[in-house]
Amino acid sequence: MLSWRARKDPAAPASRNERPLYVLSQRGPLSFDVDEEGMLQASPAGGGLASAFGTIAELRPLHWIAVAVSDADRLAASQNESIRTGQTELHLVALPPAVERLHYWAFANPLLWLIQHGLSDRLVRPRSWRAIARAWSNGYEPANAAMAQRVAEVASNEEEPVILVQDYHFYLAPRMIREALPKARIAHFVHIPWPEPDAWAMLPRAIVEQILDGLLGADVLGFQTTGDVERFLATCRAYRGDRTQPSMVEGSELTREMLLTADGSKLTADRSTLVGHFPITVDAKHLKSWAEAPEAQPYHRALKAENGMQTIVRVDRLDPTKNIAAGFEAYGLMLEHRPDLRGKVRFLAHLVPSRAELAEYQIARREALAAANAVNERFGLPGWRPIQILYEENRPLASALLSHYDALLVNSLADGMHLVAKEGAVLNQHDGLLVLSRRAGAWEELGPWALGVDPTDIKGTAQALEAALTMSAADRRRMAKGLHEAVQRSSLQDWLD
């Protein structure tokens, strides 16, 4: 039998002794692999969700139920009913391969992901309704049922367990958990954007109605922005009509919190869902522990700019929604317009591999590399490569990059939040400026202190990058200070409360 050992997260603040939370998500807090000695090795998983709940786990105990997404994960699941790390007890569920493939690779990604980001036109192959129905019935539904069942098993010893379901992979789970645990307190948080009602026309109506019914099984349904709340309410009106009745929460703005009842009956505490705007944030102490960890120090030393070199940074998963190629094109246009900046500004792009099996992501990768190569071939000089791509998952590297930029580019076509924008505001040590897509959820909070861009406007993005690099020192300090203070106004504890 293989054993496993954990590579520790550098952050380890004191914990609070409180009743546990039960978290359901696609990926868990640990990523497993097998080392050369045949031992299972666990390291902290990447991504905003793992980072956020890693901090929450320091505040109170977690039972975290997640899918075993890799061969090493499945090996860990087969050897351990649960795996403890700090205050978190991880329960990995190995779904049948056919179910996992249809759930994740055929329905959740790319269908839900691209539909909800307004990019269904990026699908490589049109999906017939028969194929969609098959992925739903043989993948999405049974995966949700299996995960909801595991949550119910793990939480069965508590009379009123508090359960937090995460994101688009498990829209059916709240209703399923409610049926198994009627007294549970259930929240579902949607990390990605919610689109206009007509975006859902790509799916059979019955599937959209089931998605809404599943979500309305929660006591609390949270979104990143006020616009997401409005669009969800509009979708309920379009697909459920009189069966979903909204009522303002006393003292709340219409787009902040609404009560919905799923069947049109009188609103009562046990028959309604609170729908609200609860933007997620980052934990400054946790982020700084990564940036100050020994593993990050070589990167800090390597990134120190010499001879007045300025640095543009982006940190993104290589994903069609992130608009990476357009960002490189905008940088090239800036260099064309400002030849005096050639050799004086570098663009460091930390691109994290993501869903490389999907054709849509393969296209995004080819487009990004081609755009970078075009800029490098046209503007490169001896000893200066305009764009350097760092293609790996590496949290210490990402932390160091966010500490050293002069301009951080976030030009996504759509984003629920884009936590990198907030992470940069916390970590940066150079009065770095944020060039931010107005279509990212972070714009709602950070817009006054960022240089806003339309992500489809290459020229406008180039001008924003130029403005970020040439702004006066006093204005840079003012903008950077505003960004930092805007992020610090809320905490993960506030979000959880």
KAPEFEN-V177776 format. One line per field, one symbol per residue. burial: 1 if it has 16 or more other C-alpha atoms within 10 Angstrom, else 0. A space follows every 50 residues. Layout:
burial->???
This chain:
burial->00010000111000000001111111111111110000011101111111 11111111111111111110011111100001101011111111100011 11111111111111111111011000000001101111111111111111 11011000001111111111111111110010011111111111111011 01100001001111111111111111111111111110110001110000 00011111111111001000111111111111110111111000010011 00100000011111111111111111111111111100001110111111 11011000011101101100111111001100001111000010111111 11111111111111111111111111110011111111111111111011 11111001111111110110000001101111110111000100000
